[in-house]
């Protein structure tokens, strides 16, 4: 026994000594911060590992603890095993970062491409070496050659394809493909169809529509399991981000390899088939491409292959990252909006009224995006969906110069993280109506401001008065269009509502994502009745904190049915909205007033005939008769051609209606 005790004591001494030696070594190897206004460091309990374990395994709680420790005195340094990162929060600080030139994102992208999307180190080095930024003029101090400026060339390609000429054609393709998919999703009967998971419903229909619209039918038809494998891979991606070995997570590596193989085959087939199509035929009709999906993807492939250090495999990794980012965030965000919409009967009815007013004339269901982007309640729910759900780290790096934020100096070439979740739940900024709508809950009207209600709007008010509630606990805030009263606004939220990042590196797909969410949710409300079978048990988790959006923690069972054709606002059975009724009533009144005014000339006719001769009477009444006939004829023509005076009045009413301003671009 004594021998055993001595050996245990010896092992303990050696262990303690080893830990102390490693701690001393890391302190010695750590590069000292020579700046006088260096950021404070988040305390850690394990000397050698520092904050690595909570950063990797429990990022949500680590960032919350960092916020509590920091007490709004940002930036904050977080020490890790292989370096450090700097967290910057606070609306003013974030706005300052977004407006600062000379920052890059390629360092973070290179790390993600390697560990999550399977890019080889040689190709990753091209991203790490690019310190030139995404502007046409390189960042001062950068020596990156033109053919190595992967950030600039990628950014320009995405801007042209997602914000420029490719935006409208891509939107139209997504709308058409989604409608076709939803048409076959549920039978045209009044019977309910039961589903196990509403999340999977959106992944199947909206996910496949986005894939085909952006990347063409060739990718999906030649790889029938691509969409489903993409969602399986999405569930594994955080394990890859934690840099676990393949023997620990073989399923994640297998799915990634299958997706990469499918993308490489698609690239090869699209390249070969494109050689058979004349260039004039490829560009006809806009930006669509039968094999690449769009001109953006066709040109992107050529551009990436021209970058130094890139090859077919690395380009496949880059496209896997792009495909994953373009599908797996907007689809669950749309599902989140629709889930909250269908949980509240009044919300879904209001959204239906708003959406039905935006349907274009024609035989198929299509929406007018300009009108859809002016519906206050729909816009508020869109903005709240992103505030509630987006939980990403927005990366920045100052490659050549130290960066000053709030009087604190961040050394050059260090990773900077801005977390959207902390910004979106900052109680010093956001309005909760005195705690009635906490920031970890979904409040559909959070972004509506009512001039009659000082407690409305997204930003915090010191003296908020609660709304008068109905017996059901729902707030009465209805206007003539069936949507919540007031205007949609993002005023005062610079640096606080940041789902797409900001500045030069803001997400190029932000307008397309907004259009997808508005179109898909309006289409769902118009076409389907949906009942959640377990609404009280619905909880949203953060499985991809720092890397994606919140999702339901479990399956969402539901039942669905097509709405009756008489209830749908198609041109064949178009019902009047409240705005139509106002216009028709006012137009009819004016039309009647004109006719009545003409009848008032009958006594004059009688008087003229009685007091004058027939010829003199005709001559004296001739101007009045001519004017009356012209007015009456014009009025009668306006009825069949323009619906009375409705066309004039509707323009005025639509323009002056509350909520049609401050809606932002769509």
Helices and strands as residue ranges (DSSP letters): H 2-29, E 40-41, H 52-57, H 59-70, E 76-80, E 83-87, H 91-98, H 106-115, H 121-129, G 146-148, H 150-162, H 166-183, E 193-195, H 198-215, H 217-221, H 226-241, H 250-274, H 279-283, E 288-289, E 293-294, H 295-305, H 312-327, H 330-343, H 345-356, H 369-372, H 376-389, E 390-396, E 403-405, E 408-410, E 415-419, H 420-424, E 448-449, E 487-488, G 503-505, H 510-527, E 528-532, G 535-537, E 540-541, E 547-549, E 551-552, E 558-562, G 565-567, G 571-573, H 578-599, H 602-611, H 614-642, H 646-656
